[in-house]
Amino acid sequence: MITLSHGKKKLILPSSWEELSARQLTYAVKCLSLYPIIPAQLRIIYAMLPFGWKRIFKSLTDVELNALRLEFEFLQSTPEFSSWAFPRLLICFKFFHGPEDLFAKLNVRQFARANFYLNKYSQNEDEIALNKFLACIYLPKNGKFNDEYLQTTFNKFARLNKNTKKAIALNFTAVRSFLLGQAKQAFENNGAKSKADKYGWD
């Protein structure tokens, strides 16, 4: 966490993408898609401030604003997540539950289809593909994923705010990268261990 001080006042704010709330992450995605990087970062920081601190923010000089922006280094980096920021979604008075346990509850078919539709959306921003991506990973409680569920449900996700959907896609991509990194590290460690065992290096 980042600690800001002003006189006797102190404020604790997120210091990583993962520490952002779902609402903060959604707003960050919105800003980064609408504005150049520096104005976007300042808008994100401003949105995280309580009312009293917003007045202080508005009184800062350009030099002070730049120094403040540099405190939030994570906003200048590729988003990284090892957790799921959107465990469930409320649509039409019904909760849909997502992969809050790092995809452990997603079966192979769900994961493959989610990847397919997310890649399709990434190529041409096809809104239908984005909705189908969400339908692949969000299910009603005790629901089962199949083609019938996908085709009858994906339109419901069109009701969600687009920035929320983009934030979920970002979260999914970042968690996927994290898991691939973990798997690669485990594979390399296992390979090194096997080689050590082979030559008697304990």
N, C-alpha and C positions, 0 to 999 in steps of 0.2 A: 504493500500500500504506500501511497505518497502522502506525506504530511506537509500541508501548507501552513505558513504562519504569517499573521499580520497583527502587530502589536501583541496583545495578550491572547488573541484568537488563534485557534488551531483547527485545522480541518483535515480529515482523512479521506483520501480519494483513491480510486483504483489505479494500480500501477501495471496492469497487464490486460490484454484482451479478455482473458478468462475471468477476471474479477468484475467485468462489466455485467450489469443485470441484463436481462433479456430486452427490457425497454431501452436501456442505454446503448446496447449493441445495435438495436434496430435503428435508433436515431443516428448512430455513427455511420451505419451503412447508407442511410439517406444522405447525410452531409457529404460523404466521400464520393457519392455518385452525382452530386449536384454542383459541388464547388471545387476549385483548385485546392491542393493539399493543405496549404497553410491556413487559409480561411476556414476550411473544413475542420481542421484540428482545433482552432480557436472556438468554433461554434460548439464542438463536442465538449470541450472543457467547460465552456460557459453553461451548457445545459446541465452539467453535473453539479454546479454550485448551488447552494441554498440561497434564498433571497438576499440576505445581508451581504453575502460574498459577491453576488452579482453586481452590487453597487460598487464594491471595491474594484472588481474586474473592469468596469467601465471607466474608472479613473486612472487606470494604468497607462503609462507611456508605451510607445511602440517598442522601445528597448525592453521594458519590463514584460510586455506581452510575449515577446520573443523568448525571453528567459523562462517565462512560465511555460510556454509551449515545449521548450526543450526538456522540461521536467517530465513530460509525458512522452518519453522516447518510444513507448510501445505503439503509439499512434502513427509512428513513422516506419513501422516494421510490418512484415507479413503477419497477418493474424495467426495466432497459435492457440489451440485449445486441446486439453486432455479430458474435457468434460462436456456434457450436453447442457446448453443454456435454455433450451425450450422443451422441458420434459412432457408438457401436454398443451393442447390447443383447445380453446372453446369455440365451437362453430355450431350455429343454430341450436344453442342450448344443450349441446352434447360435447363431452370431452373426448378428444382423440389423443392417445398416448404414444409418445415417441421413444426413441432408443436411448433412454437416459443412462443406460449402463454401458456406454461405449460400444453399441451395436451388438452386444452379446445376445440379445433377444431377436435380432434380425436373422432370418434364415438366409441361405445362400441365394435363393431366388429373389427375395426382397432386396438384398444388397445389390445384386447384379442389375435388377430392373431400376433401382434408384440411381445407380451410377449411369445407366443408359440414358435415362430421362434428364439427369442433371447435365450430362455432357451435351445432350441435344439442346438444352436451354442455353448452355454456355456458348454454343456455336451461333445461334441466331435469336436468342432471347424469346423463344417460343413460349408464350404464357401457358399454353396447354401442357407443354412438357414440364414446366415448373410445377403445375398443379398435380400432374401424375407422379412426379418425383415425391411430392409431399404425401400423396396417397399411398406410396410404397412404404413409407417409414412411420406413418401415423395410423394407428388402428383404434377402434373402440375397445374398451376393456374386454378382455377375453375374445377379441375379434381374431379372425384368421385371414391371412392374405391369400388372395387368388385372383384370377382374371376377372371374375364377376364382381368382386369387391372393388377392384381398381376401376372398372368401367362405370360402375354405378355411383362411385364416391368422389372421383377426382374433381368433378365440377363444384363440389361443396367448398373446396379449398380456394376457389376463385373469390370467395367472400373475404378472405384474409387481405389485410393491407399488403401491398406489393413489397414494401420495404421489410416487413416482417418475414415474408417468404424469401427474400434475398438474404436476409440475416441468417435464416435457418440453413439455406444453401451454403453460405460461408462457413457456418458452424460445422456442418457435415463435412465439407471439404477439408477443413482444418483438423478435425478429429481423425478423419481418414488418413491424412498425412502423418499425424502423430502416431497412429497405430502401425502404419507402414514403417515408420522410423524405428519404433520399438521392435517390430518383427525383424527388421534388417540387423539391428544391434544384437538381438538374441541369436540370430543366425550366425553372425560374425563371431560372437562369443563362443557359441557351440562349436564352430569350425576351429577356432583357436584351441579350445579345450581338447577336441578330438586329436588335433595334431600334437598337442603336448602329451596326451596319454600315449600316443603312438611311439613317441621317442622317450617316454619315461620322465617327462617334465611334470612333476606334481606341484 
